Amino acid sequence: MSAEYRVGIGYDLHRLTEGRDLIIGGVMIPYAKGLMGHSDADVLIHAIIDALLGAASLPDIGTLFPDTDKKYKGADSTVLLKNVCEMVEKKGYKIGNIDSNIIAQEPKMMPYIPQMKKRLAEVMNISEEDISVKAKTNEYMDAVGEKLAISANAVVMLTK
């Protein structure tokens, strides 16, 4: 028997590199570097996707959208997220809420959070009130703190 409520957790981290756009939460952020990855490397959406997949007991993002498959080269993560939301719905669940963190020393994320929430709500067809996006730094420690990478984590609750 499947539970009425299900919780999933997701995490992602990508290295910063020159010559790429910085896209987080489906929003283009002006910055000298972007995130390295096979797709658009949107760490926030990737963390949300894995949290949704985990809560629905579906395979992880790397299994469903492998970096060895050329059709995902440069993929728009909002399209992948929309596909995952459809998979979750087919299993009989809907999104209750999402809580997430973006961890970046630079650039500052706070000015872009309202746009991210709006874009995520549109893609997932849920209310902005059901999405929390917070910005954190790593206080100049580790790869994120040294401005070499950006990471994100997310927790989602699904309901029947």
FIKOLZA-1660 file (N, C-alpha, C; in steps of 0.1 Angstrom, whole numbers, plus 5000, padded with zeros to 4 digits):
% residues 160
   i   px   py   pz ch aa at
   1 5008 4988 5000  A  M  N
   1 5000 5000 5000  A  M CA
   1 5009 5012 5000  A  M  C
   2 5005 5022 4992  A  S  N
   2 5013 5034 4991  A  S CA
   2 5009 5045 5001  A  S  C
   3 5018 5052 5007  A  A  N
   3 5016 5062 5017  A  A CA
   3 5008 5074 5011  A  A  C
   4 5000 5080 5020  A  E  N
   4 4993 5092 5016  A  E CA
   4 5002 5104 5014  A  E  C
   5 5013 5104 5022  A  Y  N
   5 5023 5115 5021  A  Y CA
   5 5037 5108 5018  A  Y  C
   6 5044 5114 5010  A  R  N
   6 5058 5109 5007  A  R CA
   6 5068 5120 5006  A  R  C
   7 5080 5118 5012  A  V  N
   7 5090 5129 5012  A  V CA
   7 5102 5124 5005  A  V  C
   8 5108 5134 4997  A  G  N
   8 5120 5131 4990  A  G CA
   8 5131 5142 4992  A  G  C
   9 5143 5138 4991  A  I  N
   9 5154 5148 4992  A  I CA
   9 5163 5147 4980  A  I  C
  10 5167 5159 4975  A  G  N
  10 5176 5159 4964  A  G CA
  10 5188 5169 4966  A  G  C
  11 5199 5166 4959  A  Y  N
  11 5211 5174 4960  A  Y CA
  11 5218 5174 4946  A  Y  C
  12 5224 5186 4944  A  D  N
  12 5232 5187 4931  A  D CA
  12 5243 5197 4934  A  D  C
  13 5254 5195 4926  A  L  N
  13 5266 5204 4927  A  L CA
  13 5272 5204 4913  A  L  C
  14 5275 5216 4908  A  H  N
  14 5282 5217 4895  A  H CA
  14 5294 5227 4897  A  H  C
  15 5304 5225 4890  A  R  N
  15 5316 5234 4889  A  R CA
  15 5313 5246 4881  A  R  C
  16 5318 5257 4885  A  L  N
  16 5317 5270 4877  A  L CA
  16 5328 5270 4867  A  L  C
  17 5324 5275 4855  A  T  N
  17 5334 5275 4844  A  T CA
  17 5331 5287 4835  A  T  C
  18 5340 5292 4828  A  E  N
  18 5338 5303 4818  A  E CA
  18 5332 5297 4805  A  E  C
  19 5325 5306 4798  A  G  N
  19 5319 5303 4786  A  G CA
  19 5305 5296 4786  A  G  C
  20 5299 5296 4798  A  R  N
  20 5286 5291 4800  A  R CA
  20 5277 5301 4806  A  R  C
  21 5264 5300 4803  A  D  N
  21 5254 5308 4810  A  D CA
  21 5251 5303 4824  A  D  C
  22 5248 5311 4833  A  L  N
  22 5245 5307 4847  A  L CA
  22 5229 5307 4848  A  L  C
  23 5224 5295 4848  A  I  N
  23 5209 5293 4849  A  I CA
  23 5206 5285 4862  A  I  C
  24 5198 5292 4871  A  I  N
  24 5195 5285 4883  A  I CA
  24 5180 5288 4886  A  I  C
  25 5173 5277 4888  A  G  N
  25 5158 5278 4890  A  G CA
  25 5151 5283 4878  A  G  C
  26 5157 5280 4866  A  G  N
  26 5151 5283 4854  A  G CA
  26 5153 5298 4850  A  G  C
  27 5162 5305 4857  A  V  N
  27 5164 5319 4855  A  V CA
  27 5178 5322 4852  A  V  C
  28 5181 5330 4841  A  M  N
  28 5194 5334 4837  A  M CA
  28 5199 5344 4846  A  M  C
  29 5211 5342 4852  A  I  N
  29 5216 5351 4862  A  I CA
  29 5229 5357 4856  A  I  C
  30 5230 5370 4855  A  P  N
  30 5242 5376 4850  A  P CA
  30 5254 5373 4859  A  P  C
  31 5264 5367 4853  A  Y  N
  31 5277 5364 4860  A  Y CA
  31 5287 5360 4850  A  Y  C
  32 5300 5362 4854  A  A  N
  32 5311 5359 4845  A  A CA
  32 5313 5344 4841  A  A  C
  33 5307 5335 4850  A  K  N
  33 5308 5321 4848  A  K CA
  33 5295 5314 4848  A  K  C
  34 5294 5302 4843  A  G  N
  34 5282 5294 4843  A  G CA
  34 5286 5281 4849  A  G  C
  35 5276 5272 4850  A  L  N
  35 5278 5259 4856  A  L CA
  35 5281 5248 4845  A  L  C
  36 5291 5240 4847  A  M  N
  36 5295 5230 4838  A  M CA
  36 5286 5218 4840  A  M  C
  37 5282 5213 4828  A  G  N
  37 5273 5201 4829  A  G CA
  37 5269 5197 4815  A  G  C
  38 5263 5185 4814  A  H  N
  38 5259 5180 4801  A  H CA
  38 5246 5188 4796  A  H  C
  39 5237 5191 4806  A  S  N
  39 5225 5199 4803  A  S CA
  39 5229 5213 4806  A  S  C
  40 5219 5221 4809  A  D  N
  40 5221 5235 4813  A  D CA
  40 5227 5236 4827  A  D  C
  41 5228 5225 4834  A  A  N
  41 5234 5224 4847  A  A CA
  41 5228 5232 4858  A  A  C
  42 5214 5233 4857  A  D  N
  42 5207 5241 4867  A  D CA
  42 5206 5233 4880  A  D  C
  43 5215 5236 4890  A  V  N
  43 5216 5228 4902  A  V CA
  43 5203 5228 4910  A  V  C
  44 5196 5239 4910  A  L  N
  44 5183 5239 4918  A  L CA
  44 5173 5230 4912  A  L  C
  45 5171 5231 4900  A  I  N
  45 5161 5222 4893  A  I CA
  45 5165 5208 4894  A  I  C
  46 5178 5205 4893  A  H  N
  46 5183 5191 4894  A  H CA
  46 5180 5185 4908  A  H  C
  47 5183 5194 4918  A  A  N
  47 5180 5189 4932  A  A CA
  47 5165 5187 4934  A  A  C
  48 5156 5195 4928  A  I  N
  48 5142 5194 4930  A  I CA
  48 5138 5181 4922  A  I  C
  49 5143 5179 4910  A  I  N
  49 5140 5167 4903  A  I CA
  49 5143 5154 4911  A  I  C
  50 5155 5154 4916  A  D  N
  50 5159 5142 4924  A  D CA
  50 5150 5140 4936  A  D  C
  51 5146 5151 4943  A  A  N
  51 5137 5150 4954  A  A CA
  51 5123 5145 4950  A  A  C
  52 5118 5149 4939  A  L  N
  52 5105 5144 4934  A  L CA
  52 5106 5130 4930  A  L  C
  53 5117 5126 4923  A  L  N
  53 5119 5112 4919  A  L CA
  53 5120 5103 4931  A  L  C
  54 5127 5107 4941  A  G  N
  54 5129 5099 4954  A  G CA
  54 5116 5098 4961  A  G  C
  55 5108 5108 4962  A  A  N
  55 5095 5107 4969  A  A CA
  55 5086 5098 4962  A  A  C
  56 5086 5098 4949  A  A  N
  56 5077 5089 4941  A  A CA
  56 5083 5075 4939  A  A  C
  57 5095 5072 4944  A  S  N
  57 5101 5059 4943  A  S CA
  57 5104 5056 4928  A  S  C
  58 5109 5067 4921  A  L  N
  58 5113 5065 4907  A  L CA
  58 5128 5066 4906  A  L  C
  59 5134 5062 4895  A  P  N
  59 5148 5062 4893  A  P CA
  59 5154 5077 4894  A  P  C
  60 5166 5078 4897  A  D  N
  60 5172 5092 4899  A  D CA
  60 5174 5099 4885  A  D  C
  61 5178 5111 4886  A  I  N
  61 5179 5120 4874  A  I CA
  61 5190 5114 4865  A  I  C
  62 5201 5109 4870  A  G  N
  62 5211 5104 4861  A  G CA
  62 5207 5091 4854  A  G  C
  63 5198 5084 4859  A  T  N
  63 5192 5072 4853  A  T CA
  63 5183 5076 4842  A  T  C
  64 5174 5085 4845  A  L  N
  64 5163 5089 4835  A  L CA
  64 5169 5098 4824  A  L  C
  65 5178 5107 4828  A  F  N
  65 5184 5116 4818  A  F CA
  65 5199 5115 4818  A  F  C
  66 5205 5104 4813  A  P  N
  66 5219 5102 4815  A  P CA
  66 5228 5112 4806  A  P  C
  67 5239 5115 4812  A  D  N
  67 5248 5124 4805  A  D CA
  67 5256 5117 4793  A  D  C
  68 5253 5105 4792  A  T  N
  68 5258 5097 4780  A  T CA
  68 5249 5098 4768  A  T  C
  69 5237 5103 4770  A  D  N
  69 5227 5104 4759  A  D CA
  69 5227 5118 4753  A  D  C
  70 5231 5118 4740  A  K  N
  70 5233 5131 4733  A  K CA
  70 5220 5139 4732  A  K  C
  71 5208 5133 4734  A  K  N
  71 5196 5141 4733  A  K CA
  71 5195 5151 4745  A  K  C
  72 5202 5148 4756  A  Y  N
  72 5202 5157 4767  A  Y CA
  72 5213 5167 4768  A  Y  C
  73 5221 5167 4758  A  K  N
  73 5232 5177 4757  A  K CA
  73 5226 5191 4756  A  K  C
  74 5229 5199 4765  A  G  N
  74 5224 5213 4766  A  G CA
  74 5209 5214 4769  A  G  C
  75 5204 5203 4774  A  A  N
  75 5189 5203 4777  A  A CA
  75 5185 5214 4787  A  A  C
  76 5173 5219 4785  A  D  N
  76 5167 5229 4793  A  D CA
  76 5161 5221 4805  A  D  C
  77 5166 5224 4817  A  S  N
  77 5162 5216 4829  A  S CA
  77 5147 5218 4832  A  S  C
  78 5141 5230 4828  A  T  N
  78 5127 5231 4830  A  T CA
  78 5119 5221 4823  A  T  C
  79 5123 5217 4811  A  V  N
  79 5117 5207 4803  A  V CA
  79 5118 5193 4810  A  V  C
  80 5129 5190 4816  A  L  N
  80 5131 5178 4823  A  L CA
  80 5122 5178 4836  A  L  C
  81 5122 5189 4842  A  L  N
  81 5113 5190 4854  A  L CA
  81 5098 5188 4851  A  L  C
  82 5094 5194 4840  A  K  N
  82 5080 5192 4836  A  K CA
  82 5077 5177 4833  A  K  C
  83 5087 5170 4827  A  N  N
  83 5085 5156 4824  A  N CA
  83 5084 5148 4837  A  N  C
  84 5093 5152 4847  A  V  N
  84 5093 5145 4860  A  V CA
  84 5079 5147 4867  A  V  C
  85 5074 5159 4867  A  C  N
  85 5061 5162 4873  A  C CA
  85 5050 5154 4867  A  C  C
  86 5051 5151 4854  A  E  N
  86 5041 5143 4847  A  E CA
  86 5043 5128 4852  A  E  C
  87 5055 5124 4854  A  M  N
  87 5057 5110 4859  A  M CA
  87 5051 5109 4873  A  M  C
  88 5054 5119 4882  A  V  N
  88 5049 5119 4895  A  V CA
  88 5033 5118 4895  A  V  C
  89 5027 5126 4887  A  E  N
  89 5012 5126 4886  A  E CA
  89 5007 5113 4881  A  E  C
  90 5014 5106 4872  A  K  N
  90 5010 5093 4867  A  K CA
  90 5010 5083 4878  A  K  C
  91 5018 5085 4888  A  K  N
  91 5019 5076 4900  A  K CA
  91 5008 5079 4910  A  K  C
  92 5000 5090 4907  A  G  N
  92 4989 5093 4916  A  G CA
  92 4992 5104 4927  A  G  C
  93 5004 5111 4925  A  Y  N
  93 5008 5120 4935  A  Y CA
  93 5007 5135 4930  A  Y  C
  94 5006 5144 4939  A  K  N
  94 5007 5158 4935  A  K CA
  94 5017 5164 4945  A  K  C
  95 5023 5175 4941  A  I  N
  95 5033 5182 4950  A  I CA
  95 5026 5190 4961  A  I  C
  96 5030 5187 4973  A  G  N
  96 5024 5194 4985  A  G CA
  96 5032 5207 4987  A  G  C
  97 5045 5205 4988  A  N  N
  97 5054 5217 4989  A  N CA
  97 5068 5213 4986  A  N  C
  98 5077 5223 4984  A  I  N
  98 5091 5222 4981  A  I CA
  98 5098 5232 4990  A  I  C
  99 5109 5227 4997  A  D  N
  99 5118 5236 5004  A  D CA
  99 5132 5233 4998  A  D  C
 100 5139 5244 4995  A  S  N
 100 5152 5243 4988  A  S CA
 100 5162 5253 4993  A  S  C
 101 5174 5250 4990  A  N  N
 101 5185 5259 4993  A  N CA
 101 5194 5260 4981  A  N  C
 102 5199 5271 4977  A  I  N
 102 5210 5273 4968  A  I CA
 102 5222 5277 4976  A  I  C
 103 5233 5270 4974  A  I  N
 103 5245 5274 4982  A  I CA
 103 5255 5279 4972  A  I  C
 104 5258 5292 4973  A  A  N
 104 5268 5299 4964  A  A CA
 104 5274 5310 4971  A  A  C
 105 5287 5311 4970  A  Q  N
 105 5294 5322 4975  A  Q CA
 105 5292 5335 4967  A  Q  C
 106 5292 5333 4954  A  E  N
 106 5289 5343 4944  A  E CA
 106 5282 5336 4932  A  E  C
 107 5273 5343 4925  A  P  N
 107 5268 5357 4928  A  P CA
 107 5257 5356 4939  A  P  C
 108 5253 5367 4943  A  K  N
 108 5242 5367 4953  A  K CA
 108 5229 5363 4946  A  K  C
 109 5222 5354 4953  A  M  N
 109 5210 5348 4947  A  M CA
 109 5197 5355 4951  A  M  C
 110 5197 5362 4962  A  M  N
 110 5185 5368 4968  A  M CA
 110 5177 5376 4957  A  M  C
 111 5184 5384 4949  A  P  N
 111 5176 5392 4940  A  P CA
 111 5168 5384 4929  A  P  C
 112 5172 5372 4927  A  Y  N
 112 5166 5363 4917  A  Y CA
 112 5156 5353 4922  A  Y  C
 113 5155 5352 4935  A  I  N
 113 5146 5342 4941  A  I CA
 113 5131 5344 4937  A  I  C
 114 5126 5356 4937  A  P  N
 114 5112 5358 4933  A  P CA
 114 5110 5353 4918  A  P  C
 115 5119 5356 4909  A  Q  N
 115 5118 5351 4895  A  Q CA
 115 5119 5335 4895  A  Q  C
 116 5128 5330 4903  A  M  N
 116 5129 5315 4903  A  M CA
 116 5116 5309 4908  A  M  C
 117 5110 5314 4919  A  K  N
 117 5098 5308 4924  A  K CA
 117 5087 5309 4914  A  K  C
 118 5086 5320 4907  A  K  N
 118 5076 5322 4896  A  K CA
 118 5078 5312 4885  A  K  C
 119 5090 5311 4881  A  R  N
 119 5093 5301 4870  A  R CA
 119 5090 5287 4874  A  R  C
 120 5095 5283 4886  A  L  N
 120 5093 5269 4890  A  L CA
 120 5078 5266 4892  A  L  C
 121 5070 5276 4897  A  A  N
 121 5056 5274 4899  A  A CA
 121 5049 5272 4885  A  A  C
 122 5053 5280 4875  A  E  N
 122 5048 5278 4862  A  E CA
 122 5051 5264 4856  A  E  C
 123 5063 5260 4857  A  V  N
 123 5067 5247 4852  A  V CA
 123 5060 5236 4858  A  V  C
 124 5059 5236 4872  A  M  N
 124 5053 5225 4879  A  M CA
 124 5038 5226 4881  A  M  C
 125 5032 5238 4877  A  N  N
 125 5018 5240 4878  A  N CA
 125 5013 5239 4893  A  N  C
 126 5021 5246 4901  A  I  N
 126 5017 5247 4915  A  I CA
 126 5018 5262 4919  A  I  C
 127 5014 5265 4931  A  S  N
 127 5014 5279 4936  A  S CA
 127 5028 5282 4941  A  S  C
 128 5032 5295 4939  A  E  N
 128 5045 5300 4944  A  E CA
 128 5045 5298 4959  A  E  C
 129 5034 5299 4966  A  E  N
 129 5033 5297 4980  A  E CA
 129 5038 5284 4985  A  E  C
 130 5038 5274 4976  A  D  N
 130 5042 5260 4979  A  D CA
 130 5057 5258 4976  A  D  C
 131 5064 5268 4973  A  I  N
 131 5078 5267 4970  A  I CA
 131 5086 5277 4979  A  I  C
 132 5096 5271 4985  A  S  N
 132 5106 5279 4993  A  S CA
 132 5119 5278 4986  A  S  C
 133 5126 5289 4983  A  V  N
 133 5139 5289 4978  A  V CA
 133 5147 5298 4987  A  V  C
 134 5158 5293 4993  A  K  N
 134 5166 5301 5002  A  K CA
 134 5180 5302 4996  A  K  C
 135 5187 5312 4999  A  A  N
 135 5201 5314 4995  A  A CA
 135 5211 5313 5007  A  A  C
 136 5221 5306 5005  A  K  N
 136 5232 5304 5016  A  K CA
 136 5245 5305 5009  A  K  C
 137 5255 5308 5018  A  T  N
 137 5269 5307 5013  A  T CA
 137 5276 5296 5021  A  T  C
 138 5288 5293 5018  A  N  N
 138 5296 5283 5026  A  N CA
 138 5307 5290 5034  A  N  C
 139 5305 5303 5036  A  E  N
 139 5315 5311 5044  A  E CA
 139 5329 5309 5040  A  E  C
 140 5331 5309 5027  A  Y  N
 140 5345 5308 5021  A  Y CA
 140 5352 5295 5023  A  Y  C
 141 5344 5284 5027  A  M  N
 141 5350 5271 5029  A  M CA
 141 5346 5262 5017  A  M  C
 142 5354 5252 5014  A  D  N
 142 5352 5242 5004  A  D CA
 142 5351 5248 4990  A  D  C
 143 5347 5239 4980  A  A  N
 143 5347 5244 4966  A  A CA
 143 5337 5255 4964  A  A  C
 144 5325 5254 4971  A  V  N
 144 5315 5264 4969  A  V CA
 144 5320 5277 4975  A  V  C
 145 5326 5277 4987  A  G  N
 145 5331 5289 4994  A  G CA
 145 5342 5295 4986  A  G  C
 146 5350 5287 4979  A  E  N
 146 5361 5292 4971  A  E CA
 146 5357 5297 4957  A  E  C
 147 5344 5297 4955  A  K  N
 147 5338 5302 4942  A  K CA
 147 5341 5293 4930  A  K  C
 148 5343 5280 4933  A  L  N
 148 5346 5270 4923  A  L CA
 148 5333 5263 4918  A  L  C
 149 5323 5263 4926  A  A  N
 149 5311 5255 4924  A  A CA
 149 5299 5262 4930  A  A  C
 150 5287 5257 4926  A  I  N
 150 5274 5261 4933  A  I CA
 150 5267 5248 4935  A  I  C
 151 5260 5247 4946  A  S  N
 151 5252 5235 4949  A  S CA
 151 5238 5239 4954  A  S  C
 152 5230 5229 4954  A  A  N
 152 5216 5231 4959  A  A CA
 152 5211 5218 4965  A  A  C
 153 5201 5219 4974  A  N  N
 153 5194 5208 4979  A  N CA
 153 5179 5211 4980  A  N  C
 154 5171 5201 4981  A  A  N
 154 5157 5203 4981  A  A CA
 154 5150 5191 4988  A  A  C
 155 5139 5195 4995  A  V  N
 155 5131 5185 5001  A  V CA
 155 5117 5187 4995  A  V  C
 156 5110 5176 4991  A  V  N
 156 5096 5178 4986  A  V CA
 156 5087 5169 4994  A  V  C
 157 5074 5173 4995  A  M  N
 157 5064 5164 5000  A  M CA
 157 5054 5162 4989  A  M  C
 158 5051 5150 4987  A  L  N
 158 5040 5146 4978  A  L CA
 158 5028 5141 4985  A  L  C
 159 5016 5144 4980  A  T  N
 159 5004 5139 4986  A  T CA
 159 4996 5130 4976  A  T  C
 160 4988 5121 4981  A  K  N
 160 4980 5113 4972  A  K CA
 160 4968 5121 4967  A  K  C
% end
